[in-house]
Amino acid sequence: MLQNTDYKSSTSTTQAIAYKKRLNAWAIARLVPDTERVIVARFRSRSDADGYLRHLRQEIPNSTFEVVVDYQNDESVV
């Protein structure tokens, strides 16, 4: 079977990395003093993030957590 060799593998690799970064758009952030946020975990869906947020609030009741949209701006996605 013939393969299509008219593409650049580096481009497809870059696109795959960009797509993978977009998969985990939801995150749970822990609010720390001085209005900073520390990302605790990343998730693919909002419902997964909400479920883990409920778990964290039960396990660590004295901390403040929130669900945030975490778009990583390392490189622009076209």
C-alpha positions as CSV (number, residue, x, y, z in Angstrom):
1,M,0.0,0.0,0.0
2,L,1.3,3.4,-1.0
3,Q,1.7,6.1,1.6
4,N,1.3,9.8,1.2
5,T,4.7,11.4,1.7
6,D,3.7,14.9,0.6
7,Y,3.3,16.2,4.2
8,K,5.8,17.5,6.7
9,S,5.8,15.4,9.8
10,S,7.0,18.3,12.0
11,T,3.8,20.2,11.1
12,S,1.6,17.3,12.0
13,T,3.5,16.9,15.3
14,T,3.1,20.5,16.2
15,Q,-0.6,20.3,15.4
16,A,-1.0,17.2,17.6
17,I,0.7,19.0,20.5
18,A,-1.5,22.0,20.1
19,Y,-4.6,19.7,20.0
20,K,-3.5,17.8,23.1
21,K,-3.1,21.1,25.0
22,R,-6.6,22.1,24.1
23,L,-8.0,18.9,25.4
24,N,-7.5,19.8,29.1
25,A,-9.2,23.2,29.0
26,W,-10.8,22.9,32.5
27,A,-8.8,23.2,35.6
28,I,-9.2,23.4,39.3
29,A,-7.3,26.3,40.9
30,R,-6.5,26.7,44.5
31,L,-6.7,30.3,45.7
32,V,-3.7,31.3,47.8
33,P,-2.9,34.6,49.4
34,D,-2.0,37.6,47.3
35,T,-4.8,36.7,44.8
36,E,-2.7,34.0,43.1
37,R,-4.0,30.8,41.7
38,V,-2.2,27.5,41.7
39,I,-3.5,24.9,39.2
40,V,-4.2,21.6,41.1
41,A,-5.5,19.5,38.3
42,R,-6.7,19.7,34.6
43,F,-9.6,18.0,33.0
44,R,-11.2,17.5,29.6
45,S,-14.7,18.1,30.7
46,R,-16.4,20.6,33.1
47,S,-18.4,17.8,34.8
48,D,-15.1,15.9,35.6
49,A,-13.7,19.1,37.1
50,D,-16.9,19.7,39.1
51,G,-16.8,16.2,40.5
52,Y,-13.2,16.5,41.6
53,L,-13.9,19.9,43.1
54,R,-16.6,18.4,45.3
55,H,-14.0,15.7,46.4
56,L,-11.4,18.3,47.2
57,R,-13.8,20.4,49.2
58,Q,-14.6,17.4,51.4
59,E,-11.0,16.4,51.8
60,I,-9.6,19.9,52.4
61,P,-12.5,22.0,53.8
62,N,-10.3,24.9,54.9
63,S,-9.0,25.7,51.4
64,T,-10.6,27.6,48.6
65,F,-10.8,26.0,45.2
66,E,-12.6,27.0,42.0
67,V,-13.1,25.6,38.5
68,V,-11.5,27.8,35.8
69,V,-11.0,27.6,32.0
70,D,-7.3,27.1,31.5
71,Y,-6.3,28.1,28.0
72,Q,-2.5,27.8,27.8
73,N,-1.2,30.7,25.7
74,D,2.3,29.2,25.1
75,E,1.7,29.1,21.3
76,S,-1.2,30.3,19.2
77,V,-3.5,27.6,17.8
78,V,-4.7,28.2,14.3
